[in-house]
Amino acid sequence: MADSRGGLTRRSFMQTASMGLGLAVATASPSSGGVQTAASPVRKGARLPREVWIASISQNGMRADTVEDMSRQMLRRMEEVVPFKPDIVCLPEVFPFVNLSSGQRPPLAEASEEPIGRFSRPFAEFAGQHKCHVVCPIYTVENGRYYNAAVFIDREGQYIGQYHKMHPTTGEMENGIMPGRPRPPVFKTDIGVLGAQICFDIEWDDGWRRLREAGAELVFWASAFAGGAMVNTKAWEHKYCVVSSTRKGTTKICDIDGQAIACTGQYANWVCAPVNLEKAFLHSWPFCRRFREIEAKYGRKVRIRTFHEEEWTIIESLDAEVRVAEILKEFELQTHEQHIDEADRMQRQWRDKLG
């Protein structure tokens, strides 16, 4: 039986598919906790269309006598990722001021700066020397107000901007930290549109949602704790890559499907891995009816991965000349967000008609 557009129904399509339609599939789902086995990373000289090498550092096991010594230790750990030529390096929440042997942080007025200043300058120099972006979480001061911030530095060691933690803890606020504004900024860079959240922010969804609405593609979560499955969930819920950098527990890079690309553990205190941003997240039905046509035309130039229980599909370009947006237009496909928004608009229209 055909639908109103003259196509296959869901049932008849599934019967046809079971007889050999040939959809590409993913064998693990986020609910299973498994990691999808992917093709080997494409190295220098054969990069994916929008391949970004991301490094993230864990502060696990680091202790220092002074703020300066902690910064030196962090820089030494960052040097370990240099052979991978990362495009961006992310560091943990206010890392210079924790795990100090004295147990005492400097007063907030002494620990805060207007970037680029005393605490962020060594990391700006690292960025300029190694031609990589750096996300440097420190305390900042602006108009006499103190913030727990993530400072973004570009490949030349220049200040891009900063994000202020929207949801500080009660203890932070009692010590003088102000909550950031409710609309987090995004930063357009040569590697993509970047955003940040910090630690306790993970307990609220407003900042994460607004970052997606603003076009964020990579969101860096600097934190005092690991966050566990919450980090993976934020990635698939908002369809962007989430990178954590933590003081303890697991630091990881999660792709838009919520699966971890790379994680730290007992034998590793940093991760560095590539992500390909040239991809789109779809609701599988009804768009799966066009997947065979896409594969017939593009072959190895694209990868179509379907998560069958969730009915998600990710279409990814593996060729520098192929853009996913053009595939979506050519085959009349909608992203997951567009598909949900269309249904939501129609639902509201029907409710209005019924009064």
Disulfide bonds with the S-S distance in Angstrom:
none
